[in-house]
Amino acid sequence: MLLRGKSHIKHHFKDQDDKKATLCKFVCTTFWATQFQAVRSAFLVGVGQEKEKEKEKVMEKEQNEDEFAHLNDDENFIRSLASSFFWAANGGKSGATFAKTSDGRFVVKTISRTELQMFIECAPAYFEYMSKSFFHGLPTVLCKVVGVYQVGYHNRVTGKKDMVQVAVMQNIFYGRKISKIFDLKGSTRGRYVGREGGEEGGEEREEGGVGGGGGGEGGGEVLLDENFLEFTKGRPLPLMDRSKAIFHMSILNDTLFLSIINIIDYSILVGIDEEKMELVVGIIDYLRQYDILKQLERVGKSVGMVAGQDSPTIIQPPLYKQRFQNAMEKYFATVPGKWTSTV
């Protein structure tokens, strides 16, 4: 995972007719192949450990029913991607296309060339951060990116050709029954979904980034910051002391990391699993740096602000980090437990 050298692999293949004439050419570039293989291996081991107790009673039955149970992690990953289907993910307005694997484990999102180039440059820092999380216990709630690819084709018959970039990430709601979903940025400016399902105030989720999660059963529409405050009646949502401590440390770690690599516009997806009485969270939309485009957007939005409105969502990385951290402290609070220190 910490291998510093680039391990990009480009695959070429083609579709031919009975006379060996080429009908369509395909190309697939796998970026940072070796490092991502290590990420997937560590991530899937972690997922297996978390679910081990839950599956213990039905493991034999599941293995008998799962025709791919004998496959290794890479083969299972390929099988998952091969059976993906288009998915109308709620909450985003970037125009990106989403797909979800039929087993529900992964989400695939198209990204721009700018985002691809940014990730290629920041990938060593990402892999180092993931290594600290997987092998040194660093608390994090980043939605794990497990693969980045560029896929293209040229149909020799129709003349049609296309090239797209995709990021594959974990579905943070995999195996969950989510009753309500919130996408929180730490800003209340235009961050409200009305009864008709539209965002009021004109603020949209910014183009770019990684959107993961939202793939559990139920959940419905994705709500925003002001909806969250409405849901909690303006009070912080209570968390047990240990859960709040881990959440707090994860937010500090993740926002510091994203600020260091100049990332903004990220948000945290919060799902309520009422069946298990748990919150499921993950930071998403973190594939866009604070570049000149964002600076121009910030100037445009600031000029149009009305007195009394919250600051625009596009602000410099250190300020975005601080605002996000402050909002999480406002949105979530500790509930003292039996072992909570009173000193």
DRENNU-80155 format. One record per residue: x, y, z of N, C-alpha, C, CB in turn; residue in one letter. Coordinates in steps of 0.02 Angstrom, whole numbers, plus 50000, padded with zeros to 5 digits. Glycine has a CB too. Example, Ala and Ser with C-alpha at 12.3 -4.5 7.8 and 13.67 -1.06 7.14 Angstrom:
<rs>
506604971650390506154977550390506604983550390505654977650452A 506424988850354506844994750357506455000250394507044997050286S 
</rs>
This chain:
<rs>
500414993950000500005000050000500435006350000499535000050061M 501035005850029501485011650034502005011849978501835011650101L 501925007449929502375007649871502335014449838502195002049821L 502895017749830502895024649804502835025049728503525028249826R 503065019949694503055020149621502355019249593503505014849593G 502225022449537501575021649503501505014549476501495026849446K 500905011849481500785005049458500185004849411500675000149518S 500155009749365499595010049319499655004449267499575017049284H 499095001449251499074996049202498544997649149498924989249236I 498734997149086498264998449031498114991848995498555003748981K 497474990148991497254984048957496914985948891496774979949002H 497094982448837496774983248772496444976648753497294985548717H 495834976948730495514970948705494994972948652495174966848762F 494754968148614494294969848559493784964448548494694971048495K 493244966448516492704961848498492744960648423492004964648519D 492734954348403492804952648332492214948548308493454948848321Q 492114948748242491584944548213491874937748194491264947948151D 491474933748160491704926948143492294926848095491124923048112D 492384932348059492934932748011493534936348040492704936347949K 493544937248106494084940448143494154947848128494734937048126K 493634950748099493634957948088493454961448153493144959948029A 493804966848169493694970448231493044974448228494274975048247T 492604973148276491974976848280492024982648329491404972148302L 492374981448384492424986648435493074985748474491804986548482C 493404991248487494014991148527493874994048596494584995048493K 494184991148647494094993448715494764994748748493684988348756F 494774999348794495385000748833495175002248905495795006748803V 495544999548952495415000749023496075001949059495014994749055C 496145007849088496745009449126496585008949201497005016549109T 496965004849235496895004049307497445008149341496944996449329T 497245013249378497735017649409497915015049479497455024849414F 498565015449494498825013249559498575006149576498605018249615W 498655001649529498374994849535498624991149597498544990749473A 499274991249610499554987549666499304990449733500314987749664T 499314997049738499105000249800498364999149814499255007749798Q 497954999749763497234998749773497074991449790496845000849710F 497464986849763497364979849781497484978849855497834975249740Q 497984982249882498124981849954497564985049995498794985249970A 497294990649970496744994050004496134989350007496555000649970V 495974986349950495384981849948495474975949994495264979449876R 496084973149995496214967350037496114969150110496914964750025S 496394974850132496324976950202495614978750218496784982850216A 495284982050171494584984250183494114978250189494354988950127F 494184973550143493734967750144493854963350205493824963650080L 494464963050229494604959350291494254962750349495364958950304V 494284969450351493944973150404493194972250402494114980450398G 492904972450342492184971350336491994964450360491954972350263V 492414959450342492274952650363492294951750438492764947850331G 492764955250471492814954750543492214957950578493454957950568Q 491984963550550491414967050580490784962850576491314973750546E 490724959050522490104955250511490154947950534489914955350438K 490744946150560490864939150577490354936550629491574938150604E 490244940350681489784938050733489064937650707489814942750792K 488874942550664488194942650639488064936750592488054949150603E 488584934650556488494929450506488644922450532488934930950447K 488894922050593489124915650619488584910250616489374916550690E 487974912150634487434907350638487184905050570486874910250677K 487284909450520487024907650454487564906850402486534913050430V 488194906350424488764906050378488714900050331489414905750417M 488564894250358488544888150317488014888750263488404882050361E 487434891650281486894892450233487104897350178486254894850267K 487414902850198487624907850149488144905150101487894914050184E 488614901150127489134898350084488834893550033489664894850126Q 488334889850054488004885250008487624888849953487534880650046N 487354894749971486954898549923487384902949879486434902749959E 487974904949903488404909649866488854905749819488824913949915D 488734906349754489124902749705489834905449698488784902949638E 489964911549726490624914549721491014914249787490564921849698F 490764910349835491064910149901491784907649900490654905849948A 491964903649850492624900649847493134905349815492604894249808H 492914910949788493354915449752493754919849801492964919949703L 494344922349779494734926749821494474933949815495484926549802N 494784938649851494534945449853494514948749784494964949649900D 495044947949745495074951049679494534948249633495764949949647D 494444941749635493944938549592493244940749613494004930949594E 493124941149678492484943549702492354950749682492444942749777N 492874954849685492814961849665492624962449591493474965549678F 492944958449549492794958549478492084956149465493294954149439I 491874950949500491184948449493490684953849513491084942149536R 490844957449567490394962749590490314968149536490654965849656S 490884970349509490854975649458490504973249395491554978049441L 490584966949378490294964249317489534964049320490554957349303A 489264964249381488534963849388488254970449415488334958049434S 488554975949395488314982549418487704984749378488874987849412S 487324989249407486744992049372486704999449387486084988349393F 486425003249339486365010449348485915011949408486085013849285F 486105017249443485775018849506485655026349510486185016349567W 485035028349520484865035549526484985037649597484125036949504A 485615039449613485775041549682485455048249697486535041949692A 485135048749754484815054949775485325059649806484245053649825N 485185066249800485575071149837486105074849797485895067849893G 486315072249740486835075649701486555078949638487365070749683G 486875084449619486655088049559487245089449512486315094549578K 487765085449516488355086549476488275083749405488965083549509S 487765079649394487675076549329488065070149322487875081349275G 488405068049375488785061849374488325055849369489235061249435A 488575050549337488205044249331488425039549386488305041049262T 487945036249418488095031549471487885024449451487735033549537F 488235019649478488045012649472488175009349539488425009049414A 487835003949551487925000249613487984992849596487345001449664K 488444989349628488514982249614487904978549641489164979449646T 487724973149608487114969549627487144966649697486974964049577S 487754965449722487814962849791487784968549842488464958949799D 487764974749817487674980549861488304982949896487184978949912G 488884979849882489494981549919489824987949895489974975949916R 489774989449830490154995049802489714999749761490724992349759F 489935005949758489615011149718490135013549667489355017049762V 489915014449605490345016849551490095023649529490365011749491V 490545028549525490355035349505490815037949452490355040049566K 490525040949400490935044249349491235050649378490525045849284T 491855051949361492195058049384492495061549323492755056449436I 492655067949332492935071849277493685070449270492815079349288S 493965072549214494685071649204495085075649255494885073649133R 494815081549274495145085649324495185081849391494765092249333T 494635078749409494615074949472495075068949468493915072649488E 495105065649410495555059949401496285062249410495455056849331L 496465067649377497155070149382497325072049454497265076049336Q 496845075149489496955077149558497075071049601496355081049584M 496675065849591496755059849633497425056449618496175055049622F 497615056149554498255053149537498825056549574498375053449461I 498785063149580499305066949614499275066049690499235074349598E 498675065449718498595064849790498585057649815497955068249812C 498595052849769498525045849788499035043449839498575041549727A 499685045149833500165042849884499965045049955500855045449868P 499715051149963499505053450028498885049550052499345061050026A 498435048050005497835044150022498025037150045497365043749962Y 498485033850010498675027050028499035026950095499125024049973F 499435031950108499775032450173499265033250229500275038350174E 498755037350217498235038450267497825032050279497765044150244Y 497665028550225497305022250232497715017050270497105019550164M 498365017050258498805012450293498795013650368499515012950266S 498805019950387498765021750458498105019450489498865029250468K 497575019950449496915017850473496865010350481496375020350426S 497075006650429497004999350429497484995950477497114996750360F 498104998450481498624994650517498854997850582499204993750473F 498665004150594498875007550655498295010250696499355013150638H 497685008550676497105010350716496905017650714497215008550784G 497115021450663496925028450658496175029050645497325032050602L 495805032350689495075033050678494925037250616494745036250740P 494485034850574494295038350514493585036350494494785036950456T 493235040950462492575039350434492555041050359492015043250472V 493145041450328493155042550256492845036550220493885043650231L 492405037950172492145032750129492725030250086491545035350084C 492865023850090493475021050058493405020749982493625014150086K 493875023849947493945023049875494365016849864494255029449840V 494115012049826494465005549818494705004349747494004999949840V 494625009249704494855008449635494685014549593494565002249604G 495135016549548495015022049501495225019649432495405028549522V 494785020749383494895017949316494695023049262494495011449307Y 494985021949203494775025649143494595020349091495335030649117Q 493985020649067493725015449022493495018748957493155011349055V 493695016048901493485018848837493335013448785494015023448810G 492985015448733492845010748678492795014648613492195006648692Y 492895010948558492805013748491492445008448449493495015748458H 491815009748432491415005148392491575006448318490655006048406N 491905001648287492105002448217491505002248170492604996948198R 490954999348192490364998848149489975005348147489904993148174V 489835008148206489445014348210489875020648211489005014248272T 490515019748226490965025448231490935028948298490805030448177G 490505026548342490435029648407491005027748453489765027648439K 491245032648491491775031248539491685035748601492475032348508K 491955033448656491865037148719492415035048768491165035948749D 492555039548815493055038148867492785041148932493755041148848M 492745037048984492495039449048492975037549103491785036649062V 492955041449157493355040049216492875038249273493795046249236Q 493035033049311492595030949365492995029649428492205024649345V 492675031049485492945029249550492485024049581493015035649597A 492775018849608492395013549642492515014349716492605006449617V 491975014549755492035015549827491565010949865491895022849845M 491685010649929491255006549971490555009549973491545005950042Q 490055005349981489385007649996489325007550072488825003049962N 489335013450103489365013750176488725011050209489485020850199I 488185010350169487565007750196487455000350178486975011850172F 487984997150156487934990050136487684985850195488624987450111Y 487164981950182486894977450233486484980850286487444973950265G 486334987250276485954990950326485244992450301486304997550343R 484794993350348484114995650333484055002750359483574990950364K 484185007450314484215014550332483535017750323484745018250289I 483305020950376482645024150374482675031550355482305023450440S 483245034750367483315041850352484035043450337483055046150410K 484155047750287484835049350265484925056950264484995046350195I 485485059250292485655066350291486345067250259485645069450362F 486405072350218487045074250188487235080950219486995074750108D 487745080950263487905086850303488565089850283487925084950378L 488555096450271489165100150252489395104950306489045103950188K 488965106050356489155110950407488945117950390489885110750418G 488545118750338488285125250318487525124850313488595127650250S 487175130150332486455130150326486215134550269486135132450391T 486675137350231486495141750176486205137650119487105145750152R 485535138150111485205134450057485225127050065485525136249992G 485345124550125485405117350136484775114550167486015115850181R 484235114950129483585112450152483215109250093483165118050183Y 482945103250104482535099950054481805100850074482725092350048V 481425104150030480725105350044480305099150033480465111050000G 479675099850044479215094150038479185091449967478525096050061R 479325095649919479295093449849479945090149827479145099249803E 480435089849875481055086349859481585090849829480925080849812G 481455097449822481955101949794482315105749848481645106749746G 482945107749834483325111649882483125118849877484075110749870E 482995121949935482815128949937483445133149946482315130349993E 483415139249920483975143749929484475143749873484315142249992G 484405139149826484835139149766485505135849775484945146049745G 485665133249834486305130049845486275122849822486515130449918E 486755120649782486775113849758487395110449783486735113549681E 487385103849785488005100349799488475101749742487885092649808R 489085103649759489555105849708489755100049663490165108949740E 489905101849602490105096649554490765093649575490155099549483E 490815087249566491435083849581491405080049647491995088749583G 491895075849657491945072349721491695065249718491585076049773G 491755062149774491545055249780490915054949820492095050849812V 490385052449790489765051449828489675044049839489155054449790G 489685041849899489595034749914489025033949963490235031749942G 488845027749977488315026550025487635027649994488395030950085G 487135027950036486455028850012486175022649979486425034449964G 486545017149984486345011149949486025005949992486915008249915G 485855007750053485515002850096484785002450079485615004650169G 484434997950111483724997250101483365003050134483464990550127E 482875005850100482485011450128482875017950122482315010150202G 482755022650167483135028850167482775034450133483785027850135G 482505033250073482145038550037482605044050015481595041350080G 482335050250012482715055849988483265057750037482255061849976E 483785060950010484335063150051484195070250076485005062950012V 484195071050141484055077450172484705081150189483625076550236L 484645087650203485235091750212485285094650283485235097450161L 485735099450292485895101950359485285104850395486425107250354D 484915109150362484345112150396483805106950411484045117750353E 483735101950369483275096450384483495092650446483215091650324N 484155091850453484425088450511484265092250575485185087550505F 484365098850573484205102950632483455102950647484455110150622L 483065102650594482335102150603482155095350635481975102950535E 482495090050612482375083350638482545082850712482775078150598F 483095086150732483315085850802483025091450844484075086050806T 482585095550812482275101250846482795106150873481835098850904K 483345106850836483865111550853484335109150907483565117850874G 484235103150932484665100450984485175095750953484245096851039R 485745094850986486235089950961485955082850965486905090451000P 486135078750917485925071750918486375068050968485975068450847L 486075064551017486485061451069486835055051046486055059751129P 487475054451066487875048451053488175046051119488435049851000L 488245039551127488585036951186489305039451188488575029151186M 489585040051248490225043451256490785040451214490425043351328D 490825033751211491355030651171491255031851096491385023151185R 490635031251074490485032551003490635039750985489745030950988S 490455044351029490585051451015491335052851014490245055851068K 491715049651058492445050651060492765048350995492755047051119A 492565042350971492845039750909492635044150850492615032450897I 491995046150849491745050550796492135057150796490995051850805F 492235059950855492585066350860493305065750834492595068850933H 493655060550854494345059550831494365058350756494665053850868M 493885054650731493865053350658493765059750619493295048450642S 493325064050642493195070350608493825074750609492605074150641I 494165075050667494775079050671495305076350624495045079050743L 495395069750623495895066650580495745067850506495945059150594N 495125066350487494945066650416494955073750389494245063650406D 494685078550427494665085450402495365088350399494215089750447T 495805086450446496495088750442496845085950381496885086850506L 496755079550368497045076350309496805079650245496885068850308F 496145080750239495865083750179496095090950170495105083350181L 496175094550226496415101350222497135101550198496355104850290S 497545096950222498255096650202498325095550127498625091250241I 497895091250098497945090050026497475094749987497765082650011I 497245100050020496895105549987496205103749961497315108049929N 495855099449998495185097149977494645101050013495105089549991I 494125102749975493525105950003492905102349976493505113549985I 492325104949996491685102749968491445095949992491735102549894D 491835092750035491635086150059491045086950107492225082550093Y 490695081550118490145081550165490135074750200489455082950130S 489725074150252489675067850287488975065150278489855068550362I 488935058950255488295055650246488115052050311488315050550186L 487525053550338487305050650401486665046650389487185056250455V 486685040350403486095036050396485865033550463486245030250348G 485225033250473484945030850536484675023750525484375035450562I 485005019050558484795012050556484365010850619485415007050554D 483705011550610483255010950668483195003750693482565013650650E 483344999150648483304992050669483824990450721483394987450608E 484434993250712484974991950759485094997850806485614990450722K 484695003250797484765009250838485475011950833484585007850911M 485725012650771486405015050760486415020350706486855009250741E 486925024650709487075029350655487625026350612487275036350682L 487545026950546488065024750499488305030850462487785019150449V 488955032350466489205038550438489805037350392489405043350495V 489915042050347490495041850303490585048350267490415036150253G 491195050850265491355057050229491415055450155492015060350256I 491055059250114491035058150042491215064650005490335055650020I 491215064149939491335070049896492015073349910490785075149906D 492545069449911493195072449925493705071549869493485069549990Y 493475072549808493925072149750493985078749714493685066749702L 493945084349750494005090749716494425095449758493315093949701R 494955098149730495385102749765495135109949757496105102149740Q 495375114149802495195121249800495625124649746495305124749871Y 495395124349686495765127149630495485133949610495765122349571D 495715136649556495495143249534494755143449520495885145349472I 494465137849497493755137549483493355138749547493555130849452L 493555135549601493215136349665493295143449691493475131349716K 493885146449681493985153349703493515158049666494715155449691Q 493415156849601492955161049563492245159949587493015159549489L 492055153749601491385152349626491265155649694491275144749632E 491785155749735491715158749801491595166249795492345157549843R 491955169549749491855176749738491145178049714492375179549687V 490905174049666490235175049639489705174049691490115170249582G 489775168949733489275167749785489295172949840489365160749814K 489895175349856489945180349909489625186949888490685181549928S 489705188749825489405194949800488645194649805489615196249727V 488355188749793487625188049793487315186849861487425182549748G 487725186649913487455185149979487055190950007488025183550026M 486535189150045486115194050078486335194450151485355192150072V 486285200350180486485201250250486125196350295486345208550273A 486505193150339486195188350386486255181150363485485190050396G 486435180050299486505173250275487155170150298486465173050198Q 487165163550301487775160050319488285160850264487625152550332D 488925159450280489455160050230489365154950175490145159250263S 489635156250114489565151550059489915145050075489835154549994P 489695139650041489995133150055490695132650026489565127550027T 490865136749976491525136449945491995141249980491485137949870I 492385138850028492865142850064493525139150065492625144450136I 494045142550085494715139650084494755133550130495245144850103Q 495185128650112495215122350149495275122850225495785118450124P 495725127150253495755127550326495105130150357496335132050347P 494785134950324494155137650349493595132550341493975144150312L 493605128950286493105123650276493175118350330493175120450205Y 493795116450344493935111550397493655113850464494685110250403K 493795120050483493585122550547492825123050552493885129450560Q 492505125350497491775125750497491465118850503491535129150434R 491745114050469491485107250470491545104350541491855102750419F 492135105250572492235102650639491755105850689492965103950661Q 491665112450683491215115950728490495113550720491235123550715N 490295112250658489615109850645489505102950674489475109750570A 490005098550669489915091850696489855092050772490515087350676M 490205096650804490135097450877489435100150894490675102250904E 489165104150850488505106950860487955101750847488395113050815K 488075097450797487565092650776487525086550822487705090350706Y 488095084650854488115078550894488405079950963488535073150858F 488105076751014488325077851083488405071251119487835082451121A 488795071351174488915065351214488365064251265489595065851248T 488145058051269487685056151322488085052351375487085051751295V 488135054851436488525051551488488285044351499488505055451554P 488755039751504488595032851518488835030651587488885028451465G 488785024251599488965021551665489695022951682488835014151667K 490135022751631490845023351644491105030351625491235018051606W 490665035051612490885041851594491205045251654490295045951568T 491795048051644492135051651699491775058151714492875052951680S 491715059651778491395065951799491895071051823490885064551853T 492555069251817493075073751841493185079351792493725069951854V 
</rs>
